[in-house]
Amino acid sequence: MKAGPSWPSFEHLRVRHAEQFAGIAPGHYGALKVKARRYVILRREDWERMRADAQAVQDLAAALDLLTLAANAAATHQDEVTFRMLNGASGMCMKTVGAFLERQRPALGGEGS
């Protein structure tokens, strides 16, 4: 995300607010200062992408936790069932990472073009 327009007070934003909001380009955010607080204004599609990215990070953390547990179990119990569990956990991690990277492909390729 890149910085976009900034308003020093709500009064500056209030005048022609529709035009002002239109100045927030995709991939950018607007900043509004009200008294001692600062607010960030995002386009809906950017907010949804950030939420999806946060969910993907949570999914990856859960998969890595499972992989760690399976690896620790395999280090202690070297049997077929434990190795199958380790294999399944590693496959889950790879699938989660692959899905996250696939979602990032358009953003990575399109921004520098």
C-alpha positions as CSV (number, residue, x, y, z in Angstrom):
1,M,0.0,0.0,0.0
2,K,1.2,3.5,-0.9
3,A,0.3,6.8,0.7
4,G,-2.4,8.7,-1.2
5,P,-4.2,11.9,-0.4
6,S,-4.1,13.4,3.1
7,W,-6.5,15.7,4.9
8,P,-5.5,17.7,7.9
9,S,-9.1,17.9,9.2
10,F,-12.6,16.6,8.6
11,E,-13.6,20.0,7.2
12,H,-11.0,19.6,4.4
13,L,-12.5,16.2,3.5
14,R,-16.1,17.3,3.8
15,V,-16.0,19.7,0.9
16,R,-16.5,17.8,-2.4
17,H,-16.0,14.5,-0.5
18,A,-17.0,12.3,-3.4
19,E,-14.2,13.8,-5.6
20,Q,-11.8,13.6,-2.7
21,F,-12.5,9.9,-2.1
22,A,-12.1,9.3,-5.8
23,G,-8.5,10.5,-5.4
24,I,-7.6,7.4,-3.4
25,A,-6.3,5.1,-6.2
26,P,-6.3,1.3,-6.0
27,G,-3.4,0.2,-3.8
28,H,-3.2,3.5,-2.0
29,Y,-4.7,4.8,1.2
30,G,-6.0,8.2,2.3
31,A,-5.1,9.7,5.7
32,L,-7.4,11.9,7.8
33,K,-6.4,13.7,10.9
34,V,-9.1,14.5,13.4
35,K,-7.7,16.2,16.6
36,A,-5.0,13.9,18.0
37,R,-6.1,10.9,16.0
38,R,-5.2,9.8,12.5
39,Y,-7.5,7.6,10.4
40,V,-6.7,5.5,7.3
41,I,-9.2,5.3,4.5
42,L,-9.1,2.4,2.1
43,R,-10.9,1.4,-1.0
44,R,-13.2,-1.7,-0.4
45,E,-11.2,-3.9,-2.8
46,D,-8.0,-3.1,-1.0
47,W,-9.6,-3.8,2.4
48,E,-10.9,-7.2,1.1
49,R,-7.4,-8.1,-0.3
50,M,-5.8,-7.2,3.1
51,R,-8.4,-9.4,4.9
52,A,-7.8,-12.3,2.6
53,D,-4.0,-11.9,3.0
54,A,-4.4,-11.9,6.8
55,Q,-6.5,-15.1,6.6
56,A,-3.9,-16.7,4.4
57,V,-1.2,-15.9,6.9
58,Q,-3.3,-17.5,9.7
59,D,-3.9,-20.6,7.5
60,L,-0.1,-20.8,6.9
61,A,0.6,-20.4,10.6
62,A,-1.8,-23.2,11.4
63,A,-0.3,-25.5,8.7
64,L,3.3,-24.8,10.0
65,D,2.2,-25.5,13.6
66,L,0.8,-28.9,12.4
67,L,4.0,-29.5,10.4
68,T,6.1,-28.8,13.5
69,L,4.1,-31.1,15.7
70,A,4.2,-33.9,13.0
71,A,8.0,-33.4,12.6
72,N,8.5,-33.6,16.4
73,A,6.3,-36.8,16.6
74,A,8.3,-38.3,13.7
75,A,11.6,-37.6,15.4
76,T,10.3,-39.6,18.4
77,H,8.0,-42.2,16.9
78,Q,9.4,-43.5,13.7
79,D,6.5,-45.5,12.4
80,E,4.5,-45.6,9.2
81,V,1.5,-43.7,10.6
82,T,3.6,-40.9,12.0
83,F,5.5,-40.5,8.7
84,R,2.2,-40.4,6.8
85,M,1.0,-37.6,9.1
86,L,4.3,-35.7,8.5
87,N,3.9,-36.2,4.7
88,G,0.3,-34.9,4.9
89,A,1.2,-31.9,7.0
90,S,4.0,-31.0,4.6
91,G,1.6,-31.3,1.7
92,M,-0.8,-29.0,3.5
93,C,1.9,-26.4,4.0
94,M,2.9,-26.5,0.3
95,K,-0.7,-26.2,-0.8
96,T,-1.3,-23.2,1.5
97,V,1.9,-21.4,0.4
98,G,1.1,-22.1,-3.3
99,A,-2.4,-20.7,-2.9
100,F,-1.0,-17.6,-1.2
101,L,1.6,-17.0,-3.9
102,E,-1.0,-17.6,-6.7
103,R,-3.2,-14.8,-5.2
104,Q,-0.2,-12.5,-5.1
105,R,0.8,-13.0,-8.7
106,P,-1.5,-10.3,-10.2
107,A,-0.4,-7.7,-7.6
108,L,3.3,-8.6,-8.1
109,G,3.2,-8.5,-11.9
110,G,0.9,-5.6,-12.3
111,E,2.3,-3.0,-10.0
112,G,5.8,-2.5,-11.6
113,S,4.4,-2.5,-15.2
